[in-house]
Amino acid sequence: MRPLQDPTEVVVLDGVRLPSDGPALPAGWPGVLRGEGIFEAFRVDGGEPTPLIARHAARLQHSARLCQFDLGAAGLLEALPEILPHLEPAAAWRLRYTVLRKPDFSLARLWTAGRAPPQPAAMTLALAETRVDPHCPIAGAKTDSRMAYQLARHRARAAGADEAILRTIHGDLAEGTATNLLLVLGGAVHTPGLDRGILAGVTRGAILAGCREIGIPVFERELETGDLAAADEVYVTSAVIGVVPATRIMGIRDDLPGPSGAMLTEVRSAYQAGRERSAPSRSSRS
């Protein structure tokens, strides 16, 4: 089975760079033993973090509130200078910032970085048996407690798919294991609403805002499995891979247009517009 992501090349714990192939975390930390951690993942290209970095920082704060973490100086923007000097500026990087709980309830700051993967031209999707509970009190938090999602992804890949799509406990569509789900139906973009217990994807949000700006209708609503069969196009999105079209949904259909979809260019343009609108001005970065 192929790896889920490229190997980690850089590890920085509480501001100190550590060997990427050696031990870094004490075994007794709750963040290690019980998954008491929250995180964000995003790209750095040419030495510059994503223009959507402030949205990632805000989502980390949201995860912290749901999980009762007092971030203080461990916010994403505050910790970002710990990792950037260690990255080769010419390369494209996938960064993950994890905040872990220690036994005394203080927090550790862990940065890991590897080379960003190329954007896939298209993906094959599979429906997973794993279900999302919209009523869970930490629904929408991006946490380290991801065994169910990882197992769904392992099973999908073993079956020949690239990504698994989860449904809610009520049976409607939710999200991928590491992506959000968008459908094109009748010239409009449809996606599960945040009330379905899904992660508020930063890329998803930028796409929806950009679509509204350029006049593409957007609907955040409950989507059923039948909508996958009826969709003109299906995309999965994330901060690392952007907008990727599907060509196949295993057991449902094999005739999706993938990269030749009529609206793919427009949706990617909407995403770019959303990114550019969020980019900090030069004065704010100086």
Protein Blocks (a to p, Z undefined) as FASTA:
>chain_A
ZZfbdcdfbdceehiacdfkbcfbdfklmklmnopacddddddeehiacfklmmmmmmmm
mmmmmnopafklmpfklmmmmmmmmpcfkbccdddddddddfkopacddddddddddddf
bdcddddfbdcdfkbmkgoiacfblmlmmmmmmmmmmnopabdcdddfkopafbdfkbcc
dddeehiacdddfklopacdfklmmmmmmmmmnopacddddddfklmmmpmbdcdddfkl
opaddfbdghkaccbgkjmlfklmmmmmmmmmmmmmmpccfklmZZ
